[in-house]
Amino acid sequence: MRIEGISRKSIVQEIIDTVKKSIENRELQPGDPFPSENEMVQMLGVSKSSVREAVKVLEAMNVVEIKKGKGTFVRSSTPAQVINPLLFSLLLQQGPNDEIYELRRMFEPAYTLLAMQKALPEDIEHIKQTLQVFKEAVDNGAQSVKMDVAFHKAILDATHNDFVIKIGEVITQLFVASIGMNLSSDPKRSVEMHENIYRSLIMKDSERLLHWLELSFRLD
């Protein structure tokens, strides 16, 4: 694996792209041990912190799995949402970041507004719980991309629309990289955004909700 043209993209995204190309080219096979942190640093000429963050994002995207006491491996059995043909194609041929940004600005406000209209009391409680778990993890320096994504997934589920949920699960995977980088750079700011989105949702204040969503997109 080798990184080229690194000045044009963030280092973390470059690492992710390089790994995806290696899997696409069958340099890395399902079930293969993933290169160690030191090996990645030497092969790609990047810092350990960048490698760690990229691995976190790849794990959240279900590309790799971490087995305690054994190491990190390319997934041998891929969850249903990853083998979805649309998602697989988009992950391997991911467009420019500005195109993903535009997609997110179109889709996420729409389903969040729908969730605001249709959320049941138990949905609100679930969203609140994912927010609390995320906040406590950030306070303890133990946050993960999965915790951030869980908050968005709880809102998505509150739409009670199977079509929206299934499409949303696919599209959300495209945002994982940007969410991960934002979480790494300023986790407390990320929590603040989530809290304001949650408050706006339970107040059913669509204008305020859209405002905080837009700010969160700019942060990512």
C-alpha positions as a Markdown table, in Angstrom:
| # | Residue | x | y | z |
|---|---|---|---|---|
| 1 | Met | 0.0 | 0.0 | 0.0 |
| 2 | Arg | 1.2 | 3.5 | -0.8 |
| 3 | Ile | -0.2 | 7.0 | -0.4 |
| 4 | Glu | 0.0 | 9.4 | -3.3 |
| 5 | Gly | -1.1 | 13.0 | -3.6 |
| 6 | Ile | -1.6 | 13.3 | 0.1 |
| 7 | Ser | -1.7 | 17.1 | 0.0 |
| 8 | Arg | -5.1 | 17.1 | -1.6 |
| 9 | Lys | -6.9 | 15.2 | 1.1 |
| 10 | Ser | -6.8 | 14.7 | 4.8 |
| 11 | Ile | -4.3 | 12.1 | 5.9 |
| 12 | Val | -7.0 | 10.0 | 7.5 |
| 13 | Gln | -9.2 | 9.9 | 4.4 |
| 14 | Glu | -6.1 | 9.1 | 2.3 |
| 15 | Ile | -5.4 | 6.1 | 4.5 |
| 16 | Ile | -9.0 | 4.9 | 4.2 |
| 17 | Asp | -9.0 | 5.3 | 0.5 |
| 18 | Thr | -5.7 | 3.3 | 0.3 |
| 19 | Val | -7.1 | 0.5 | 2.3 |
| 20 | Lys | -10.3 | 0.3 | 0.2 |
| 21 | Lys | -8.2 | 0.2 | -3.0 |
| 22 | Ser | -6.1 | -2.6 | -1.5 |
| 23 | Ile | -9.3 | -4.6 | -0.8 |
| 24 | Glu | -10.7 | -3.8 | -4.2 |
| 25 | Asn | -7.4 | -5.0 | -5.8 |
| 26 | Arg | -7.4 | -8.1 | -3.6 |
| 27 | Glu | -4.1 | -7.1 | -2.0 |
| 28 | Leu | -6.1 | -7.6 | 1.2 |
| 29 | Gln | -8.4 | -10.5 | 1.3 |
| 30 | Pro | -11.4 | -11.2 | 3.7 |
| 31 | Gly | -10.1 | -12.6 | 6.9 |
| 32 | Asp | -6.5 | -11.4 | 6.4 |
| 33 | Pro | -4.7 | -9.9 | 9.3 |
| 34 | Phe | -4.7 | -6.1 | 9.0 |
| 35 | Pro | -1.2 | -4.5 | 9.0 |
| 36 | Ser | -0.1 | -3.5 | 12.4 |
| 37 | Glu | 0.1 | 0.2 | 13.5 |
| 38 | Asn | 3.9 | 0.3 | 13.1 |
| 39 | Glu | 3.6 | -1.4 | 9.7 |
| 40 | Met | 1.1 | 1.1 | 8.5 |
| 41 | Val | 3.3 | 4.0 | 9.7 |
| 42 | Gln | 6.3 | 2.6 | 7.8 |
| 43 | Met | 4.3 | 1.7 | 4.6 |
| 44 | Leu | 2.4 | 4.9 | 4.3 |
| 45 | Gly | 4.7 | 7.4 | 6.0 |
| 46 | Val | 2.0 | 8.8 | 8.3 |
| 47 | Ser | 1.7 | 9.3 | 12.1 |
| 48 | Lys | 0.4 | 6.7 | 14.5 |
| 49 | Ser | -2.5 | 8.9 | 15.5 |
| 50 | Ser | -3.7 | 9.1 | 11.9 |
| 51 | Val | -3.5 | 5.3 | 11.6 |
| 52 | Arg | -5.5 | 4.9 | 14.8 |
| 53 | Glu | -8.2 | 7.2 | 13.6 |
| 54 | Ala | -8.4 | 5.6 | 10.2 |
| 55 | Val | -8.8 | 2.1 | 11.8 |
| 56 | Lys | -11.6 | 3.4 | 14.0 |
| 57 | Val | -13.4 | 4.7 | 10.9 |
| 58 | Leu | -12.8 | 1.5 | 9.0 |
| 59 | Glu | -14.2 | -0.5 | 12.0 |
| 60 | Ala | -17.3 | 1.7 | 12.1 |
| 61 | Met | -17.7 | 1.1 | 8.4 |
| 62 | Asn | -17.5 | -2.7 | 9.0 |
| 63 | Val | -14.5 | -3.0 | 6.8 |
| 64 | Val | -12.2 | -4.4 | 9.6 |
| 65 | Glu | -12.9 | -6.0 | 12.9 |
| 66 | Ile | -10.8 | -5.9 | 16.1 |
| 67 | Lys | -10.5 | -9.2 | 17.9 |
| 68 | Lys | -9.3 | -8.9 | 21.5 |
| 69 | Gly | -5.9 | -10.5 | 22.0 |
| 70 | Lys | -5.5 | -11.3 | 18.3 |
| 71 | Gly | -5.4 | -8.1 | 16.4 |
| 72 | Thr | -7.2 | -6.4 | 13.6 |
| 73 | Phe | -8.6 | -8.3 | 10.6 |
| 74 | Val | -10.3 | -7.6 | 7.3 |
| 75 | Arg | -13.9 | -8.8 | 7.8 |
| 76 | Ser | -14.4 | -12.3 | 6.5 |
| 77 | Ser | -18.2 | -12.1 | 6.8 |
| 78 | Thr | -19.6 | -8.7 | 6.0 |
| 79 | Pro | -22.8 | -7.4 | 7.6 |
| 80 | Ala | -25.8 | -7.0 | 5.3 |
| 81 | Gln | -25.6 | -3.2 | 5.1 |
| 82 | Val | -22.1 | -3.4 | 3.7 |
| 83 | Ile | -22.8 | -6.0 | 1.0 |
| 84 | Asn | -25.6 | -3.8 | -0.2 |
| 85 | Pro | -24.6 | -3.3 | -3.9 |
| 86 | Leu | -25.3 | 0.4 | -3.8 |
| 87 | Leu | -23.2 | 1.0 | -0.6 |
| 88 | Phe | -20.4 | -1.3 | -1.8 |
| 89 | Ser | -20.2 | 0.6 | -5.1 |
| 90 | Leu | -20.3 | 4.0 | -3.4 |
| 91 | Leu | -17.6 | 3.0 | -0.8 |
| 92 | Leu | -15.3 | 1.9 | -3.6 |
| 93 | Gln | -16.0 | 4.8 | -5.9 |
| 94 | Gln | -16.5 | 7.5 | -3.2 |
| 95 | Gly | -16.9 | 10.9 | -4.8 |
| 96 | Pro | -15.3 | 14.2 | -3.8 |
| 97 | Asn | -16.0 | 15.3 | -0.2 |
| 98 | Asp | -18.1 | 18.3 | -1.4 |
| 99 | Glu | -20.5 | 15.9 | -3.2 |
| 100 | Ile | -20.9 | 13.8 | 0.0 |
| 101 | Tyr | -21.5 | 17.0 | 1.9 |
| 102 | Glu | -24.2 | 18.0 | -0.5 |
| 103 | Leu | -25.9 | 14.6 | -0.2 |
| 104 | Arg | -25.8 | 14.9 | 3.6 |
| 105 | Arg | -27.3 | 18.4 | 3.6 |
| 106 | Met | -30.2 | 17.1 | 1.5 |
| 107 | Phe | -30.9 | 13.9 | 3.3 |
| 108 | Glu | -30.2 | 14.3 | 7.0 |
| 109 | Pro | -32.5 | 17.4 | 7.6 |
| 110 | Ala | -35.3 | 15.7 | 5.7 |
| 111 | Tyr | -35.3 | 12.6 | 7.9 |
| 112 | Thr | -34.6 | 14.5 | 11.1 |
| 113 | Leu | -37.7 | 16.7 | 10.4 |
| 114 | Leu | -39.7 | 13.6 | 9.8 |
| 115 | Ala | -38.5 | 12.1 | 13.0 |
| 116 | Met | -39.5 | 15.3 | 14.9 |
| 117 | Gln | -43.1 | 14.8 | 13.6 |
| 118 | Lys | -43.4 | 11.0 | 14.2 |
| 119 | Ala | -41.2 | 10.3 | 17.2 |
| 120 | Leu | -42.9 | 8.4 | 20.1 |
| 121 | Pro | -42.0 | 8.9 | 23.7 |
| 122 | Glu | -39.9 | 5.8 | 23.6 |
| 123 | Asp | -38.0 | 7.1 | 20.6 |
| 124 | Ile | -37.2 | 10.3 | 22.4 |
| 125 | Glu | -35.9 | 8.3 | 25.3 |
| 126 | His | -33.7 | 6.2 | 23.1 |
| 127 | Ile | -32.2 | 9.3 | 21.4 |
| 128 | Lys | -31.6 | 10.8 | 24.8 |
| 129 | Gln | -29.8 | 7.6 | 26.0 |
| 130 | Thr | -27.5 | 7.5 | 23.0 |
| 131 | Leu | -26.7 | 11.2 | 23.6 |
| 132 | Gln | -25.9 | 10.5 | 27.2 |
| 133 | Val | -23.7 | 7.5 | 26.4 |
| 134 | Phe | -21.8 | 9.6 | 23.9 |
| 135 | Lys | -21.5 | 12.6 | 26.3 |
| 136 | Glu | -20.1 | 10.4 | 29.1 |
| 137 | Ala | -17.7 | 8.8 | 26.8 |
| 138 | Val | -16.3 | 12.1 | 25.6 |
| 139 | Asp | -16.0 | 13.3 | 29.2 |
| 140 | Asn | -13.9 | 10.2 | 29.9 |
| 141 | Gly | -11.9 | 10.4 | 26.6 |
| 142 | Ala | -13.4 | 7.1 | 25.5 |
| 143 | Gln | -15.6 | 8.3 | 22.6 |
| 144 | Ser | -16.0 | 6.3 | 19.4 |
| 145 | Val | -17.4 | 6.9 | 15.9 |
| 146 | Lys | -20.0 | 4.2 | 16.6 |
| 147 | Met | -21.4 | 6.2 | 19.6 |
| 148 | Asp | -21.8 | 9.3 | 17.4 |
| 149 | Val | -23.4 | 7.3 | 14.6 |
| 150 | Ala | -25.8 | 5.6 | 17.1 |
| 151 | Phe | -27.3 | 9.1 | 17.9 |
| 152 | His | -28.1 | 9.6 | 14.2 |
| 153 | Lys | -29.4 | 6.1 | 13.9 |
| 154 | Ala | -31.8 | 6.6 | 16.8 |
| 155 | Ile | -33.2 | 9.7 | 15.0 |
| 156 | Leu | -33.4 | 7.7 | 11.8 |
| 157 | Asp | -35.4 | 4.9 | 13.5 |
| 158 | Ala | -37.8 | 7.5 | 14.9 |
| 159 | Thr | -39.1 | 8.2 | 11.4 |
| 160 | His | -40.9 | 4.8 | 11.6 |
| 161 | Asn | -40.5 | 4.6 | 7.8 |
| 162 | Asp | -38.8 | 1.4 | 6.6 |
| 163 | Phe | -37.8 | 2.9 | 3.3 |
| 164 | Val | -36.2 | 6.0 | 4.9 |
| 165 | Ile | -34.5 | 3.8 | 7.5 |
| 166 | Lys | -33.0 | 1.4 | 5.0 |
| 167 | Ile | -31.8 | 4.1 | 2.6 |
| 168 | Gly | -30.6 | 6.1 | 5.6 |
| 169 | Glu | -28.5 | 3.2 | 6.9 |
| 170 | Val | -26.8 | 3.0 | 3.5 |
| 171 | Ile | -26.2 | 6.7 | 3.1 |
| 172 | Thr | -25.0 | 7.2 | 6.7 |
| 173 | Gln | -22.0 | 4.9 | 6.0 |
| 174 | Leu | -20.7 | 7.5 | 3.6 |
| 175 | Phe | -20.6 | 10.1 | 6.4 |
| 176 | Val | -18.6 | 7.9 | 8.8 |
| 177 | Ala | -15.2 | 9.2 | 7.7 |
| 178 | Ser | -16.2 | 12.9 | 8.1 |
| 179 | Ile | -17.9 | 12.2 | 11.4 |
| 180 | Gly | -14.8 | 10.3 | 12.7 |
| 181 | Met | -12.5 | 13.2 | 11.8 |
| 182 | Asn | -14.7 | 15.7 | 13.4 |
| 183 | Leu | -15.0 | 13.6 | 16.5 |
| 184 | Ser | -11.2 | 13.3 | 16.7 |
| 185 | Ser | -10.5 | 17.0 | 16.3 |
| 186 | Asp | -13.1 | 18.5 | 18.6 |
| 187 | Pro | -15.2 | 15.9 | 20.6 |
| 188 | Lys | -16.7 | 18.4 | 23.0 |
| 189 | Arg | -17.9 | 20.6 | 20.2 |
| 190 | Ser | -19.5 | 17.5 | 18.6 |
| 191 | Val | -21.4 | 16.8 | 21.8 |
| 192 | Glu | -22.6 | 20.4 | 21.9 |
| 193 | Met | -24.0 | 20.1 | 18.4 |
| 194 | His | -25.8 | 16.8 | 19.3 |
| 195 | Glu | -27.3 | 18.3 | 22.4 |
| 196 | Asn | -28.7 | 21.3 | 20.5 |
| 197 | Ile | -30.1 | 19.0 | 17.8 |
| 198 | Tyr | -31.8 | 16.9 | 20.5 |
| 199 | Arg | -33.2 | 19.9 | 22.3 |
| 200 | Ser | -34.6 | 21.4 | 19.0 |
| 201 | Leu | -36.1 | 18.0 | 18.1 |
| 202 | Ile | -38.0 | 17.6 | 21.4 |
| 203 | Met | -39.1 | 21.2 | 21.3 |
| 204 | Lys | -40.4 | 20.6 | 17.7 |
| 205 | Asp | -38.6 | 23.8 | 16.7 |
| 206 | Ser | -37.9 | 23.1 | 13.0 |
| 207 | Glu | -36.1 | 26.4 | 12.3 |
| 208 | Arg | -33.7 | 25.9 | 15.2 |
| 209 | Leu | -33.3 | 22.2 | 14.3 |
| 210 | Leu | -32.2 | 23.1 | 10.8 |
| 211 | His | -29.9 | 25.8 | 12.1 |
| 212 | Trp | -28.0 | 23.3 | 14.3 |
| 213 | Leu | -27.9 | 20.7 | 11.6 |
| 214 | Glu | -26.3 | 23.1 | 9.2 |
| 215 | Leu | -23.7 | 24.1 | 11.8 |
| 216 | Ser | -22.9 | 20.4 | 12.4 |
| 217 | Phe | -22.4 | 19.8 | 8.7 |
| 218 | Arg | -19.9 | 22.7 | 8.5 |
| 219 | Leu | -18.1 | 21.3 | 11.5 |
| 220 | Asp | -17.7 | 17.9 | 9.9 |
